[in-house]
């Protein structure tokens, strides 16, 4: 293992819990990004070849925005990792339709520790502590290559909670709806706020089942919903506003109590939105923001440059927590630049479908 990367990861973990969350963290990002680029250039052979082909090296790159970004799809074909093969203890696969070749994000003990620090430090700034957590996903034992399942397990270790998801006969994610409803009713009887976490696909099936049974579960005031992922041929597709209206109708939370997450198996950090306000006819956009150790840019596909505020383009992410793979990733997702955040629009046309509703999440 490259000891310089191990040392960088240890410093980054400490920084995340202190200066990383404040103004000092934001100011330190540029120098840390350049330091990490030099380390990844030296230790990640596949990434180094990409950089050299673009004539970008630690000697020529002067600003973090010049660091070469790797298309997310490259994780399907290349081993974009600084972790020697014998030391790889886990691999997260991208989601998508079952006939697609998945991306591979390799991990070891040090990278998983950094991943978990990154997700927990940012997660706890958006979700209230001390509540009941219900996960509408399988646990990692059933989905060992799912970054989302690993994320949920990390939250469970920190805050407790129950996994309510299972694997169906076809290997897809599903739930025992009667058992889920019994858990929700228990939460309602106790009157203690809860946080329910699941994919868009899971919520569609849950509210459809509740509608069929003519049931409603009014969660206690202050409860929260985390919605992430997509549908990917596992359910009907709903506009986000319609899905959230159904969640509100059958589960209760409204407005800022529904928080969306943006993440990828190729990343080690997640973005959360600002929630939506109760119903005006034209609700404000949901703006996603990454933690201070990650940055998102909106890149024009025509010019390759960052668009101005309000402009539309492809989302590019620089994630320092990706210490042992590649920090700069070019996604196939479209977004609108909104100040220091972005509004997510969906997949670019002709891009492969993705989502967190299959076993290959």
C-alpha positions as CSV (number, residue, x, y, z in Angstrom):
1,X,0.0,0.0,0.0
2,X,1.2,3.5,-0.8
3,X,2.0,5.0,2.6
4,X,1.7,8.5,1.3
5,X,-1.9,7.9,0.4
6,X,-2.5,6.2,3.7
7,X,-1.1,9.3,5.5
8,X,-3.2,11.6,3.3
9,X,-6.3,9.6,4.1
10,X,-5.6,9.8,7.8
11,X,-5.1,13.6,7.7
12,X,-8.3,14.0,5.6
13,X,-10.4,12.0,8.1
14,X,-9.2,14.2,10.9
15,X,-9.8,17.3,8.8
16,X,-13.4,16.2,8.0
17,X,-14.4,16.2,11.6
18,X,-12.9,19.6,12.4
19,X,-11.9,22.3,9.8
20,X,-13.4,20.4,7.0
21,X,-16.9,21.5,7.9
22,X,-16.1,25.2,8.2
23,X,-14.6,28.1,6.2
24,X,-11.1,26.8,6.7
25,X,-12.0,23.6,5.0
26,X,-13.3,25.4,2.0
27,X,-10.1,27.4,1.7
28,X,-7.9,24.3,2.1
29,X,-9.6,22.3,-0.7
30,X,-7.5,23.6,-3.6
31,X,-4.1,22.7,-2.1
32,X,-5.4,19.3,-0.9
33,X,-6.8,18.6,-4.4
34,X,-3.4,19.3,-6.0
35,X,-1.6,17.3,-3.4
36,X,-3.9,14.3,-4.0
37,X,-3.6,14.6,-7.8
38,X,0.2,14.2,-7.5
39,X,-0.2,11.2,-5.3
40,X,-2.8,9.5,-7.6
41,X,-0.7,10.3,-10.7
42,X,2.2,8.5,-9.1
43,X,0.3,5.5,-7.7
44,X,-2.6,4.8,-10.1
45,X,-1.2,3.5,-13.4
46,X,-4.5,3.5,-15.3
47,X,-5.2,7.1,-14.3
48,X,-1.6,8.2,-15.0
49,X,-1.9,6.9,-18.6
50,X,-5.1,9.0,-19.1
51,X,-3.4,12.1,-17.7
52,X,-0.3,11.7,-19.9
53,X,-2.5,11.2,-22.9
54,X,-4.1,14.6,-22.1
55,X,-0.6,16.1,-21.4
56,X,-1.6,16.8,-17.8
57,X,0.9,16.1,-15.1
58,X,1.6,17.5,-11.5
59,X,4.1,19.7,-13.2
60,X,1.6,21.3,-15.6
61,X,-1.6,21.4,-13.6
62,X,-1.7,24.6,-11.5
63,X,-5.3,24.7,-10.3
64,X,-7.6,22.0,-9.1
65,X,-10.1,22.7,-11.9
66,X,-7.4,21.6,-14.4
67,X,-7.1,18.1,-12.8
68,X,-8.2,15.6,-15.5
69,X,-11.6,14.1,-14.8
70,X,-12.2,10.4,-15.7
71,X,-15.6,9.5,-17.2
72,X,-17.6,7.4,-14.8
73,X,-17.9,4.8,-17.5
74,X,-14.1,4.2,-17.4
75,X,-14.6,2.4,-14.1
76,X,-16.2,-0.4,-16.2
77,X,-13.1,-1.0,-18.3
78,X,-10.2,0.0,-16.2
79,X,-8.9,-0.8,-12.7
80,X,-8.8,2.8,-11.5
81,X,-7.3,2.1,-8.2
82,X,-4.1,2.7,-6.2
83,X,-4.8,-0.4,-4.0
84,X,-2.7,-3.5,-4.9
85,X,-4.9,-6.4,-5.9
86,X,-4.1,-8.6,-2.8
87,X,-5.1,-5.7,-0.5
88,X,-8.5,-5.1,-2.0
89,X,-11.1,-6.3,0.5
90,X,-14.3,-4.9,-1.1
91,X,-15.6,-3.7,-4.4
92,X,-18.7,-1.5,-5.1
93,X,-20.5,-2.0,-8.4
94,X,-22.5,0.6,-10.2
95,X,-26.2,0.2,-10.6
96,X,-28.1,0.0,-13.8
97,X,-30.0,-2.6,-15.9
98,X,-28.9,-6.1,-15.3
99,X,-27.4,-6.6,-18.7
100,X,-24.9,-3.8,-18.3
101,X,-21.3,-4.2,-17.3
102,X,-20.9,-2.6,-13.9
103,X,-18.4,-0.1,-12.8
104,X,-15.9,-1.3,-10.1
105,X,-14.7,0.8,-7.2
106,X,-12.2,-1.1,-5.2
107,X,-11.7,-0.6,-1.5
108,X,-9.5,-1.7,1.4
109,X,-9.6,-1.1,5.1
110,X,-8.2,2.4,4.8
111,X,-10.4,3.5,2.0
112,X,-13.6,2.2,3.7
113,X,-12.7,4.0,6.9
114,X,-12.4,7.2,4.9
115,X,-15.6,6.5,3.0
116,X,-17.5,6.0,6.2
117,X,-16.1,9.1,7.8
118,X,-17.0,11.2,4.8
119,X,-20.6,9.9,4.6
120,X,-21.3,10.1,8.4
121,X,-19.9,13.6,8.8
122,X,-22.1,15.0,6.1
123,X,-25.1,12.7,6.8
124,X,-25.4,13.9,10.4
125,X,-25.6,17.5,9.3
126,X,-28.8,16.8,7.4
127,X,-30.6,14.2,9.5
128,X,-31.6,14.6,13.1
129,X,-29.8,12.3,15.6
130,X,-31.5,10.3,18.2
131,X,-34.4,9.0,16.0
132,X,-35.5,5.6,14.7
133,X,-33.9,4.7,11.4
134,X,-35.7,2.4,9.0
135,X,-33.9,1.3,5.9
136,X,-35.9,0.1,2.9
137,X,-32.9,-1.7,1.5
138,X,-31.3,-5.1,2.0
139,X,-28.4,-5.2,4.4
140,X,-24.8,-5.5,3.0
141,X,-24.8,-9.3,3.6
142,X,-27.5,-9.6,0.9
143,X,-26.0,-6.9,-1.3
144,X,-22.2,-7.0,-0.7
145,X,-21.3,-4.9,-3.8
146,X,-23.8,-2.1,-3.1
147,X,-22.3,1.2,-1.9
148,X,-25.8,2.2,-0.9
149,X,-26.3,-0.8,1.3
150,X,-22.9,-0.2,2.8
151,X,-23.8,3.4,3.5
152,X,-27.0,2.3,5.3
153,X,-25.0,-0.2,7.3
154,X,-22.7,2.6,8.4
155,X,-25.6,4.8,9.5
156,X,-27.0,1.8,11.4
157,X,-23.7,1.2,13.2
158,X,-23.7,4.9,14.2
159,X,-27.3,5.4,15.0
160,X,-29.1,2.1,15.1
161,X,-32.1,1.1,13.0
162,X,-33.6,-1.8,11.1
163,X,-33.2,-3.1,7.5
164,X,-36.6,-3.8,5.9
165,X,-35.5,-4.6,2.4
166,X,-35.0,-8.1,0.9
167,X,-34.0,-9.7,-2.3
168,X,-36.7,-10.9,-4.6
169,X,-36.7,-14.1,-6.6
170,X,-35.2,-12.3,-9.6
171,X,-32.4,-10.9,-7.4
172,X,-33.9,-7.4,-7.4
173,X,-34.6,-5.4,-4.3
174,X,-38.0,-5.7,-2.7
175,X,-39.8,-5.6,0.7
176,X,-42.2,-7.6,2.8
177,X,-44.8,-4.8,2.7
178,X,-46.8,-6.1,5.6
179,X,-43.7,-6.2,7.8
180,X,-42.8,-2.7,6.7
181,X,-46.2,-1.4,7.5
182,X,-46.1,-3.0,11.0
183,X,-42.8,-1.2,11.7
184,X,-44.3,2.1,10.5
185,X,-47.4,1.5,12.7
186,X,-45.1,0.8,15.6
187,X,-43.3,4.1,15.0
188,X,-46.7,5.9,14.9
189,X,-47.8,4.4,18.1
190,X,-44.6,5.4,19.9
191,X,-44.9,9.0,18.6
192,X,-41.1,9.4,18.3
193,X,-39.8,10.9,15.1
194,X,-38.3,8.5,12.6
195,X,-36.1,8.6,9.5
196,X,-37.0,6.3,6.6
197,X,-34.3,5.8,4.0
198,X,-34.8,4.2,0.6
199,X,-34.7,4.4,-3.2
200,X,-37.3,6.1,-5.4
201,X,-38.2,2.6,-6.6
202,X,-38.8,1.4,-3.1
203,X,-41.1,4.3,-2.3
204,X,-43.2,3.8,-5.4
205,X,-43.8,0.2,-4.6
206,X,-44.6,1.0,-0.9
207,X,-47.1,3.8,-1.6
208,X,-48.7,1.7,-4.4
209,X,-49.2,-1.1,-1.9
210,X,-50.6,1.3,0.7
211,X,-53.0,2.7,-1.9
212,X,-54.1,-0.8,-2.9
213,X,-54.8,-1.7,0.8
214,X,-56.3,1.7,1.5
215,X,-53.9,2.3,4.3
216,X,-52.0,5.4,5.5
217,X,-49.2,5.7,8.1
218,X,-49.0,9.2,9.5
219,X,-45.4,9.3,10.8
220,X,-44.9,11.4,13.9
221,X,-44.2,15.1,13.4
222,X,-40.6,15.8,12.7
223,X,-40.0,12.5,10.9
224,X,-37.7,12.6,7.8
225,X,-37.6,10.8,4.5
226,X,-34.4,10.2,2.5
227,X,-35.0,9.4,-1.1
228,X,-32.2,8.4,-3.5
229,X,-31.6,6.3,-6.6
230,X,-33.9,5.6,-9.4
231,X,-36.3,3.2,-11.0
232,X,-34.5,1.3,-13.7
233,X,-37.4,-0.8,-15.1
234,X,-38.4,-1.9,-11.6
235,X,-41.5,0.3,-11.3
236,X,-43.3,3.0,-13.1
237,X,-41.3,6.3,-13.3
238,X,-42.7,9.3,-11.5
239,X,-41.6,13.0,-11.6
240,X,-40.0,13.8,-8.3
241,X,-42.8,16.2,-7.3
242,X,-45.4,13.5,-7.9
243,X,-43.5,10.9,-5.9
244,X,-43.0,13.3,-3.0
245,X,-46.7,14.1,-3.0
246,X,-47.5,10.4,-2.7
247,X,-45.0,10.0,0.1
248,X,-46.6,12.9,1.9
249,X,-50.1,11.5,1.3
250,X,-49.3,8.0,2.7
251,X,-46.4,8.6,5.1
252,X,-46.9,12.2,6.3
253,X,-43.6,14.2,5.9
254,X,-43.8,17.2,3.7
255,X,-41.4,19.9,2.4
256,X,-38.1,20.0,4.1
257,X,-38.8,16.6,5.8
258,X,-38.1,14.9,2.4
259,X,-34.4,15.1,1.6
260,X,-32.9,13.7,-1.6
261,X,-29.4,12.2,-1.8
262,X,-27.1,12.2,-4.8
263,X,-24.4,9.6,-4.9
264,X,-22.5,7.2,-7.1
265,X,-20.7,3.9,-6.5
266,X,-17.6,5.6,-8.1
267,X,-17.6,8.3,-5.4
268,X,-17.0,8.3,-1.6
269,X,-19.0,11.4,-0.7
270,X,-22.7,12.2,-1.1
271,X,-24.6,15.4,-1.9
272,X,-28.0,16.3,-0.2
273,X,-30.5,18.8,-1.4
274,X,-32.2,21.6,0.6
275,X,-35.6,19.9,0.6
276,X,-38.7,21.4,-0.9
277,X,-41.1,23.8,0.6
278,X,-44.8,22.9,1.1
279,X,-46.8,23.1,-2.0
280,X,-46.6,26.3,-3.9
281,X,-47.7,25.7,-7.5
282,X,-44.1,26.2,-8.6
283,X,-41.8,24.9,-5.8
284,X,-38.2,26.2,-5.7
285,X,-35.6,24.0,-7.2
286,X,-34.0,21.3,-5.1
287,X,-30.3,22.3,-4.8
288,X,-27.7,19.6,-4.0
289,X,-24.5,20.4,-2.2
290,X,-21.5,18.2,-1.5
291,X,-19.4,18.5,1.7
292,X,-16.4,20.9,1.8
293,X,-14.1,18.0,0.8
294,X,-15.9,17.6,-2.5
295,X,-16.8,20.0,-5.3
296,X,-19.3,19.8,-8.2
297,X,-18.9,21.7,-11.5
298,X,-21.4,22.0,-14.3
299,X,-19.5,21.6,-17.6
300,X,-20.7,22.6,-21.0
301,X,-20.4,19.5,-23.3
302,X,-19.7,21.9,-26.2
303,X,-16.8,23.9,-24.7
304,X,-15.6,21.7,-21.9
305,X,-15.7,24.7,-19.6
306,X,-17.8,25.4,-16.5
307,X,-21.0,27.2,-17.3
308,X,-22.1,30.4,-15.6
309,X,-24.7,30.4,-12.8
310,X,-28.1,29.2,-14.1
311,X,-26.4,27.4,-17.0
312,X,-27.0,23.7,-17.9
313,X,-24.3,21.0,-18.5
314,X,-22.8,17.8,-17.3
315,X,-22.0,17.3,-13.6
316,X,-18.3,16.9,-12.8
317,X,-17.3,16.0,-9.3
318,X,-14.0,16.3,-7.4
319,X,-14.1,14.1,-4.3
320,X,-11.1,14.1,-2.0
321,X,-12.5,11.1,-0.2
322,X,-11.8,9.1,-3.4
323,X,-8.2,9.1,-2.2
324,X,-7.4,5.5,-3.3
325,X,-9.1,5.7,-6.8
326,X,-9.6,8.9,-8.8
327,X,-10.8,12.2,-7.3
328,X,-12.1,13.8,-10.5
329,X,-15.0,12.1,-12.1
330,X,-17.1,13.2,-15.1
331,X,-20.6,11.9,-14.8
332,X,-23.3,11.5,-17.5
333,X,-25.8,13.4,-15.4
334,X,-27.2,16.8,-16.4
335,X,-27.4,19.6,-13.9
336,X,-28.0,23.4,-13.6
337,X,-25.4,25.4,-11.8
338,X,-27.0,27.1,-8.7
339,X,-24.4,29.1,-6.9
340,X,-22.2,26.7,-4.9
341,X,-24.7,23.8,-5.6
342,X,-26.5,22.3,-8.5
343,X,-30.0,21.2,-9.5
344,X,-30.1,17.7,-10.8
345,X,-32.0,17.1,-14.1
346,X,-31.3,13.4,-14.8
347,X,-29.3,11.4,-17.2
348,X,-28.0,12.9,-20.4
349,X,-29.6,11.6,-23.6
350,X,-28.1,8.2,-24.7
351,X,-26.3,7.7,-21.4
352,X,-26.8,4.3,-19.8
353,X,-29.5,4.1,-17.1
354,X,-28.5,3.9,-13.5
355,X,-30.2,3.7,-10.2
356,X,-30.0,2.0,-6.8
357,X,-32.8,-0.5,-7.2
358,X,-31.0,-3.5,-8.5
359,X,-28.7,-6.0,-6.9
360,X,-25.7,-4.4,-8.6
361,X,-26.0,-1.1,-6.8
